[in-house]
Structures are given as C-alpha cells and as structure tokens.
Amino acid sequence: SFFDSVFDAEFSSETEKELDKVCHELQTPYFKNGGLRSRFQENRHNPLVILILLKQLADLYRQAQQIKFAGVKPLCIIVQHAGSLFPAGSPNQLSELDRQRLIFFLGWISDPAFQGSSELVILINRVKSEVNGEITALPNVAHLEIPLPDDEERKRFIFLSLKKETNVSLERGEDKFVSDTAGLTLNSIEDLIEIASTTKKQITQADVLSEVNLVIRSVLGDIVKVKRPAHKPEDIIGYKKTGEIISSIFERCEDPELAISAILVSGPNGGGKTYQLEAHASRSGRIVIELTGLRDSLFGGTDKLFEQLRWYVTTLGKVLILVDEAHTAFGSVHSRDTHETEKRLAGNMIKMMGDPSLRGKILWALMTSRPDELDPDVKSRAPIQIPIFDLEGEERQQFVAEMLKRKKVEFVEDELAAIMERTQYYSARDYDNFVREIRAGQKKDPKVRPQEILARWQASKSIAKQREFQRLIASQHCSYPELLPKDLIKKEEQIPEMIEAMKLMMH
C-alpha cells in the first residue's frame, strides 16, 4: 500500500479494497468502508493524530502478514516535507507539538516489531540537515541523496523536447546547451524550451546562465553567483610567470591523483586576482562559482547551505569556487571570540575542501589581501600559495600601453612616459578606471589627451600604505620565489620587521 504525505493522504481505490479485506479478516471495522479516508481528512491539520493513525495502520498490516493473509503487500509510507514535520534541534529546544511528534515517531520506528517487519517509511526533504538528527542517527535509518539530472539524462530529455518543439533555436547548439544546463532540473529546462517556442526567440547562453543563477539563488540566496567567463588567459596583459603557474595548477587538477583541493591567492587590492583566475577557469572548461557575504548570511543555516551547495556543485561538472576576501568570509574554529555558527561555517568549508571524492572536481581559490588573518586550518588546505603583485618596469609599461590600445585610446611615447611617471602607485583596477575616464572625456571632446585627463583626475592615494603593507604580507605567502618583486627578494629576511614597522605606523 502507498500513502503520500501525512498532511494529505492519497491512495488508490485498489488500496482501499485491500484495506477492507484486511479489516474484515481481522474483524477490525475502524478503517472499513472509507473510514481510513475520512479519518485522514478529518485530521489533516493535526500531524500527530495522522502519525498515530499511520502506526495503527502499520500494526494492522503486520497482524495480517503474521496470519499470512493472502495478497497483503508490504506497507510503504512516504512522508513529504519531513523537515517541517520533524524539525532539527534537540528535543528540549523544540516546541511541545514538535517534541510530541518526534518522540512518538522515534518510539514507532525504534520498536523491535517495526524493525523486524517489512514496513518501510520514506522521509523526503530537500536537505538532510533540516530533519531531526535523532531520526537520521538511528541504525535502521539510511540516507539517500537524489542528484540533479546528469549530462546523459539532460541530453536525452533535451533531444526528446526539441523533437517535439521543432521551432526552437539554440545559440550554441544542442551539445553546448546540454553542458550549459548543468544545475537545472528537467522542469526548468522544459520551461526554457517552452518559452522559446512560444516567443520564437533563440535560447542564448545568457538565458541559460540566468536561469541557473535564478534556481540556485532561490535555494542558496545571494551569497552564490554562477559564472561562465568569456575571457581567456590570452586576454591577460603581462603576468607571464604567474599565468604559467596558474595554468599548470588547472592542468594537474584534471587528474584526481595529482589534483589539489585549494589554492591561496593573495596580493594588494585591485591587482586582478579574480580576473586572472576566471580566465584560466574559462580555458579549462570549469564553471566559476563566486561565494560572497558568507559570514553575514548564515546564522542558523550553515549546515543546510553547505549540504545544498555540495549537492549543486557535484552536478555542475568541474568547478572553480572563488571566495573573495577569504579572511573575512569565516571565523576561526579555535578562537573563543568566534560565534558557534561561524565555527561550523569554517568547519564545513574545511570538510568540503578535504573531501577526497571532490578532488579534481572542485578547486577552491581563497582570494585575500590579508592572508595572515586567514584561519590556519583553512590556510593549511591550500598547499599552493600564489601572490599577485603589481607589474613593474617594462612589463608595467607594456600593460598600460596595451590597455590603451585595446580601448582605442591614441597616445605617443612621450605621453606614455609621462603617464607612467604620474601613476607609479596605480593598481590594475586604477588603470582600468583611468582608461574609463579617458573614454568618458573623449566622448565629450574627441581631441582630449590622456595627459589632460591626468591633470584633472587621479586615482585615490588613500590606501597606498595599506597596499604596500598587503604587498609585504603577500610576499610571506608565496610558494614560488620567482614571483617575488626584485626589491623584496633582496630584503626577504627583513620582511617580518618591515611588516611590524608598518603595523605600528598604520595604527
């Protein structure tokens, strides 16, 4: 027999006929002649009573099986939204009604008579962590996780859907559409196709990415953003050595035996950490997931969020997870000042990074301007630490020249030399803003020169000292000495003293 949801019991006429036979054989009129349906309907807003009715029904079927009543099938009860019926928390923290339901259900499924029977209770919920741990910890309770549709399932479904909706056009073809829809349910894919069929509009990659973000954010909130970067390593100006190292990391992550779980990428603000990592992820075919605002969003929801995050990323294929300003993203697991929720957050991060089954599939990139403030347990998960410094010398001049050329800003050599002289403290982000100022000025006056813009606008110097301090800190978190600026290579032993001196100066 089959019962779907204790709040709204559903069963077929065949089930009712079978129940009538059982009741007649056992001389139990309680559920006979539609009594079961009416009792469920009368108590549909009283889950505890429904649970009691279900147990009585289970006892009845067990009796029928014991006397070997012909034709009696094993009983299966499916409970939807189990997290609402048996919410997480210790019994003394639950409301009186929640506690009564939990205690009754635990007594039922812990009973040796139930454990020795052929009865089956299936609890369905979006995430395991929402269901009370007293239930999931029982030895006769197993946990099954149903994944999102994989590539083959989506491919088969899309093929059949397009066969039906012949007027639907896909921007990048069917194979690309299959890979782009990773993370979507079949219903979401069907919606995309039906809307395109109705509106007669082509389904673009942007449409699919928007739908993926919509679905994931509905579950995980604004802390998660899914990206499919269009730029490649060839679009990065300079940073040749850094690029070679990052490229080699992505290559080794194709082999689970050689893959690492996380890298630490540090350096002064505005150095282009995100842009470079996204470029290499794009070439390697990895989807980029950006996590932001973790610490502010997770009070009371860390376990649930990470369970759902893990569920999604294992479906999305190979993923690069970017954690911006990682030192502020989560607290220390050891500090007494850290809130218990933040400790669980850090613990979940460490657990995911250390999961051997995810190695090669997920690469974490912990980006921060203050790696010294990152929790040691998190930092130890990143065996490779890459600092990204501002370009220097000829490479810096080539960087600025190429930026101007790409944006079709004309200049002569003398102008470039003057620009370099006045922008010695600029970061990559500052130069990007400078080019935007030039283009904005030239929109009003096409004859305006870059030097004229610099005469009336400049990047702020307010964080120049902080950026120099961040530069020193980054030099201590470096797995490749060849990446260190020349002036710091000569002063490597003096760097700790320089850091302490700058701390005193800034405070």
N, C-alpha and C positions, 0 to 999 in steps of 0.2 A: 504494500500500500504506500501511498505517496501523499505527504502533506506539505504544502508550500507556504511558509511564513505563519508564525503563531498569531500574528495580528489579523491575517486574512486567509483563513484555511480554504484550500481549494482541493477538490478531489473529484474523480470521475464517478459516473453512475455505477460502473463496474465495481469500484471500491466500496460504494455504499451497499451493493448487493452482497458482496463478500462479507462485509461487516455484519449485515443482517443474519447471514448464515451462521457466523461465529457466535453472535449474541443468542441466536435460537439454540444452537448446540449447547452453549454453556448456561442456558436459561438465565441470561442477563439482559433484561429489557432496557437498561439505562440508555444505550446508544441506538436502540432499534427504531425502525420506521422513521428515518430522518432526524432522530434525536441528536445524532452527532453534529449534523449541520446546524441545527437550531441552537445547540449549546455553545458552539463556537461563535455563532453570530451574536448571541446574547452577551457574550463576554469578550468580544473582540477588542475592547478598550481596557481589558484587565489582564495583562500578560501573565500574572501569577496564576490566575484561575485557568488560563489556557494551558500553562505548563502542567498543572495538576491534572487537567483533562487528558493531556497527551500521555502522561505517565500511566493513568488508568487504562488508556487505550493500549499502551505497550504491555502492561500487565495482562490485559485481556488476551492479546495475541500470543503472549508467552504461554498462557494456560492452554490455548488452542493447540500450540505446537507440542506441548508436553503430552497432550492426549492424542497427538498425531492425527488431528483433524485434517481430512483430505482437502488439498487445494489452497491451504493457507500459505501465503507468501511471507517472506521476512518483511519486517516493518522498517521503513526508512522515513525519517522526519527531517525536512530541510528547513532551517531557520535563517531567514534573511535578516540583514542589519543586526547581526549578533552583538556588535559593539554597543548598540543602543539598549539592547535587552540585558547584556551583562557587561556594563562599562568597566574599564580598567580602574585599578585602585585597590588598596587593602580593604577588607570588609568593614573595618571601623571608620573608614573615610567615606563610605558610600551612604546614600540616603537609606532610610528604613525600607522602602519598597525595593530598591536595587539590591540591598543586602538580603532581603527575604527571597527574592528570585534566585540570587546566586547560591544561597545556602540550600534551597530546595533542589536546584539543578545539580549541584555538586553531590548532594545525597543520592540523587537518582542515578547519575552516571558512575558513581563510585560504588554502588551496590553490587556485590558479587553476582547477584542474579542477573543484573543488566550486563555486566562484563562477560558472563558466561553464555549470554544469549546471542542470537543472530541479528538483534536490533542494531540499527545504525542511525546516529544523529549527525547531520552535517550542518555546521555553523558557517554561514557565508558572511564575509565582511570585507571591506576594501583593504584594510590593513590589519595584520595580526595584533599589533600593539594596542589597538582600541578595545580588544576583547580581554576580559579579566584574566590575569595571569594565573589565578588559582585553577582555572579550567585548562589553559594550554599547558600547564606544568604536569598534569596528570599523566601517568604512564600509559593509559589506554587512549590518549588523545594524540593524534598525528596532525602535522601541519602541511598542507599542500598549497603551493603557490601557482596560480594560473598566469602564465606570462601573456604579454600583449602579442598580437599576431607577428610571426617572424616573416622573413623575406619570402619564403615559399608560400605561406598562407596568403600574404598580401598579393603576391604575384598571381596566384590562382584566382583570387577574388576580383582583382582589377581586370584580369583577362575576361572573366565572365561578365563583369559590369560593362566594360567597353563593347562587348559583343552585343549587349542589349541597347546601350546608348551610343549608337554609331556616329552621332554628330559631335561627339566630344573631342576636342583637340588638346593635346598635351605639349607644352612648350619644349620640353627636353626629351620627349619620347617616353615610351612605356617603361623601359628598364630604369631610367633615372627617376621616373615617378614612383616606382616601387621602392627605391632606396630612400627617396625624399620623404616618403610617408611613414618611415620608421617612427614609432612612438604614438601612432594613431590607432584607434580601434577601427574595426571594419565599418561600423556605423558612421564614423567621422569621414572615412574615405568615400562611403556611399553618398554622404551629404555633399561632398566636394563635387563628385561626378554629376549628381542630380542638379545641383545649382548651375554647373557649367552647361548642362544640357538645356536647362530652361532659359538661361540668359544668353546662350550662344556665345559665351566668352571662353577664351582659351585658359586652361589651368596653368598658371605660371609657378615657378619655384617659390616665388614670394608668397603666393596664395597658400601653398602647402606649408611653408615655414610659419606663416601667420596662424594657420590652424593648429600646428604642433604647439606653438607657444600658448595659444588660447587654451588648449586642452591641458597642458602641463601646468600653466599658471592657475587654472581653476582648481587644481589639486594642491600644488605646492606654493601658490602665492607669487608675489613679486620678487622673491629672492632668486628665482631661476629665470634665466633667459637663454634660449637655444639659438645658436647662430650657425650659419653656413658661410664662412668668409669667402669673398670672391678674390681677394688679393693673394698673391703667391710670394715666395721668397725673392723672386726676380724683381718685385716691386720695392723691396727694401733697399735703401740707399746706404752704402757703407756696411759696417759691421760684418766684414767678411769672416773673420775668425769665429766670432760669436755664432754666425749663421751656420758655419760648418759643424760646430759642436751641437747646436740645437737639432740640425738635420740628422746627425748621427744618432741622437737620442731617439728621434721618431722612428728611424730605421730599425734600431735594436728592439724597439717596443713591438715590432711586427712578430717577434719570436718570443713566446712566453718564457722560454728558458733564459733569455738574455734581458727581458724587459725589466724596467724599474717601475715602482709604483708612483713616485712623485719626484718633482724637481723643485728646487727653491730658486726663484729668480728675483734678485734684489737690485737696487740701484736708486739713484735720486729720482724724485718725482718728475714726470714728463719726459722720461728717457725713451719711451716707446716699447715698454715690456709687452703690453697686450698686443700691439700691432704685430710685433715680430712672431710671437707665439701663434697668433691666429694665422699668419701667413704660412708657417710650416705645417700647422694642422690642416690647412686647406689643401696643400700639396699632398699630404699623406692620406687624404680622404677621411679625416676624422671630423666628426661633428663637434662643435665647441659649445660647452655649457658654462655660462658665467654665473657664479654664485655671489650675491651681494646682500648686505644687510642681514646676515645670518643671526648675529647676536641680538639684534633688535626685534626679531620676528618670532623667536622660538620658545618663549616662555610657555611651558606646558605642552609643547608639541614636537620636541626634538626626536623622540623615538618614532613617532608617526611619520614625520617628514623624511627621515633617513631611510625608513622602510620603503616609502613610496619613491624616493629618489633612486634608490638601488633598483627598484622594480622597473623604472623608466630607463635608466642608463643601460641596463642589461639588454634592453630591446633596441636601443638607438644604434647599435653597432659599436664601432670603435669611437671612443670619446676622449676629448681633452676637457678636463674640468678646471676652469680658471677661478681661483679665489683671490680677488683683489684685496690689497691691504690686509693680508692674511693675519698679521699680528693683532689686528683689532677684530677679526672675524669671530674668534672664540677665545675663551679664557683658559687659564692654566688648570690642569687636573690636580695639581698639588697645592696651589695657593689657598689659604684659609679664607681669603677675601673673595674668592670666586664663588658665584651662586651655584647651587647644586645643578640647576638646569644647564648652566654653561659648562659645567664639568661633564655632564652627559653628552653635550654637544661635541666637546673636544674628544671625548671617548669614542663617540660614534664615527667621527672623522678618522681617528687613528685606526679603528676597527675596519672601516672601508678601505683605507689605504693599505692595510696589512692583509687583506683578503687574497690568498693565492689564486683563487678562481677568477679574480678580476684583473690579474696581472697581464698586461699586454692589451687588454680590452679598455681599461681606463688608465689614463695618465693624468695625475693631478699636477697642476702648476700653481705653486704657492707664491704669489707675487707680493712683494712688500718693500717699502723704503726703509723699514726698521726690522730687519731680520733678527737683531739682538733681542727684540721683545717677543719673539715667537716662542711658544712653549717648547721646551727641549724635547718632549715626547713626540710632538708633531714634526719638529725640525729633523729629528733622527730618522724619520721616514723618507727624507729626501737625501739620498746618498750623493746626488749631483747638485751642486750649488753654482749658479751662473750669475755673475754680476753684469749689469748692462750700464756702462758709463757713457758720458757724453763723448762724442767723437772729438779727436784732437788733430791739430796740424793740418796737413794736406788733405787727409780724409774728411775732416770737418768742412774745409772749403769746398771740396767736391760735393759734399752733402747739400750745402746751401745752394751751390750753382745748379745742381740737378733739380732741386725743389723749384727754383725759379723757372727753369726751362720747362718743367712739366706743366707748370701753370701759365706758360707762355708770357712770362714777365721778362722783358728785354733788359739787358744790363751790359756794361763794358767792364773790362778787367779792373780798371781803376775804381769803379763803383763797388765791385765785389770786395776789393781790398779794404775799402772804407767801411763796408758793411761788416766784414769780419772783425775789424778793429773795434767797432762800437757794440758788437754783440758777443763778446767773449764769454759772458755769463749765461747766454741763452741755452735752453734745453731744446730738444727736438720739437716739443709742443710749442715752445715760444716761437721757433722759426715758422711753424705752421700758422700760428696766429699772425706773425709778421707778414707772411705771404697773403693771408686773407685781407689784412689791412691795405696792402698794395693794390690788390684787385678791387677792393671796395673804393679806394681812391681813384683808380683808373676808370672806374665805371662813370664817375662824375667828370673826370678830366683825363682822357686817354694819354695825354702827354706827361703826366706826373711821373717822376722818377723814384726808385726805391729809396734813395738818399733823402729825398724830400719827405717821404713818409717817416723815416727815422728821425728827422728833425723835429717832428711834432708828436711822435708816438714812440714809446719804447715798452718792452716787457718789464713787468714789475721786478724790482730788486729785493722785495720784502723777504723772500725765502732763500736768498743767495747763500747765507750762512748755513741754513738748515740743509740745503742741497749739498754743500761741501761736507757737512757732518755725515749725511747719508752716504756720500761717496766713500768716506773713510770706513763706515760700518760695512758697506758692501764689499770692500776690499778684504775684510776678515772672513767673509762668507764666499769663498772662491775656490772651486775645485780645479781651476785651470790657471796657473800663474801667468800664462801668456796673455790672458785677458786684462791683467792689471795695467793701469796707465804707467808710463815710463817713470814719472816722478814718484810714484808710490812704490815701485819695485825697489828703488834705491833707499826708500825710507821704511821698508817693511817692518823692521824691528822697532821703529819709533811710533808706529801707528797707534798702539794702545795708549801711549802717553798723549799723542795728539788728540785722540778721542776724548780723553778725560779733560784735557785743557779746554776743548770746545764745549763740553758739557758745562763746565764752570762759567765759561764766557756767556753761554746762552741762558743760563739760569741766574 
